Amino acid sequence: MTADDLVEMLDRVITAGAVVHGDVIISLAGVDLIRLDLRALLVAMDTLELE
């Protein structure tokens, strides 16, 4: 995969839009201490319609 291929792939994803979702849990001895629920919206500004 070349750098040009990566740029083309990212351009397609951002033009169409994508939602990235993930969870991070930090635990000690089986006890959850910290939980993070992460979400990000990746979209080009001209694709995003603000109301």
Backbone as numpy.savetxt, mean C-alpha at the origin, in Angstrom:
# Nx Ny Nz CAx CAy CAz Cx Cy Cz
14.19 -8.21 -14.66 13.33 -7.03 -14.66 14.24 -5.80 -14.66
14.00 -4.93 -15.60 14.79 -3.71 -15.69 14.10 -2.57 -14.95
14.80 -1.48 -14.81 14.22 -0.31 -14.14 13.04 0.23 -14.94
13.12 0.16 -16.27 12.01 0.63 -17.11 10.76 -0.22 -16.90
10.95 -1.54 -16.73 9.81 -2.43 -16.47 9.15 -2.09 -15.14
9.96 -1.81 -14.13 9.43 -1.46 -12.82 8.65 -0.15 -12.87
9.18 0.83 -13.59 8.49 2.12 -13.72 7.17 1.93 -14.45
7.15 1.13 -15.50 5.91 0.87 -16.25 4.87 0.18 -15.37
5.31 -0.81 -14.57 4.40 -1.52 -13.68 3.82 -0.57 -12.62
4.66 0.26 -12.01 4.18 1.22 -11.01 3.23 2.23 -11.63
3.50 2.66 -12.86 2.62 3.59 -13.55 1.23 2.99 -13.74
1.18 1.73 -14.13 -0.12 1.06 -14.32 -0.88 0.92 -13.00
-0.17 0.56 -11.93 -0.82 0.39 -10.62 -1.36 1.72 -10.13
-0.57 2.78 -10.22 -1.00 4.08 -9.71 -2.12 4.66 -10.56
-2.09 4.45 -11.88 -3.15 4.94 -12.75 -4.48 4.27 -12.41
-4.46 2.96 -12.20 -5.69 2.23 -11.88 -6.07 2.40 -10.42
-5.09 2.55 -9.55 -5.34 2.67 -8.11 -5.17 1.33 -7.43
-4.70 1.37 -6.20 -4.49 0.14 -5.43 -4.60 0.46 -3.95
-5.11 -0.50 -3.19 -5.18 -0.39 -1.74 -4.24 -1.42 -1.15
-3.36 -0.96 -0.27 -2.41 -1.84 0.41 -2.86 -1.94 1.87
-2.99 -3.17 2.36 -3.48 -3.39 3.72 -2.54 -4.36 4.43
-2.22 -4.05 5.67 -1.34 -4.94 6.42 -1.53 -4.79 7.92
-1.15 -5.80 8.65 -1.21 -5.81 10.11 0.18 -6.09 10.66
0.53 -5.37 11.72 1.77 -5.62 12.43 1.41 -5.85 13.89
1.80 -7.00 14.43 1.53 -7.33 15.83 2.86 -7.63 16.51
3.12 -6.91 17.59 4.33 -7.15 18.38 3.88 -7.81 19.68
4.42 -9.01 19.91 4.02 -9.75 21.11 5.25 -10.25 21.86
5.03 -10.51 23.13 6.08 -11.04 23.99 5.48 -12.17 24.82
6.05 -13.34 24.73 5.59 -14.52 25.46 4.11 -14.81 25.19
3.70 -14.64 23.92 2.34 -14.94 23.54 1.32 -13.87 23.90
1.76 -12.75 24.43 0.86 -11.65 24.80 1.07 -10.51 23.80
-0.01 -10.13 23.11 0.08 -9.03 22.15 0.26 -7.71 22.89
1.33 -7.01 22.58 1.62 -5.73 23.22 1.20 -4.55 22.35
1.49 -4.64 21.06 1.18 -3.55 20.13 0.59 -4.15 18.87
-0.49 -3.53 18.37 -1.08 -3.95 17.11 -1.29 -2.73 16.24
-0.80 -2.79 15.01 -0.97 -1.72 14.05 -1.76 -2.25 12.86
-2.82 -1.55 12.49 -3.62 -1.88 11.32 -3.31 -0.81 10.28
-2.64 -1.20 9.20 -2.14 -0.24 8.23 -2.91 -0.34 6.92
-3.29 0.80 6.37 -3.94 0.86 5.06 -3.41 2.06 4.30
-3.15 1.87 3.02 -2.67 2.96 2.18 -3.38 2.89 0.83
-3.73 4.04 0.30 -4.35 4.15 -1.02 -3.33 4.75 -1.97
-3.02 4.02 -3.03 -2.09 4.50 -4.05 -2.89 4.81 -5.30
-2.92 6.09 -5.68 -3.67 6.49 -6.86 -3.10 7.80 -7.39
-3.15 7.98 -8.69 -2.71 9.24 -9.29 -3.72 10.33 -8.95
-3.24 11.55 -8.76 -4.12 12.66 -8.38 -5.19 12.93 -9.43
-4.89 12.75 -10.71 -5.91 13.00 -11.73 -6.95 11.89 -11.77
-6.65 10.72 -11.20 -7.62 9.63 -11.11 -8.55 9.82 -9.92
-8.03 10.40 -8.86 -8.78 10.60 -7.62 -9.80 11.72 -7.81
-11.06 11.43 -7.52 -12.11 12.44 -7.63 -12.46 12.92 -6.23
-12.21 14.18 -5.96 -12.53 14.76 -4.67 -13.92 15.37 -4.71
-14.69 15.11 -3.70 -16.05 15.68 -3.64 -16.12 16.72 -2.56
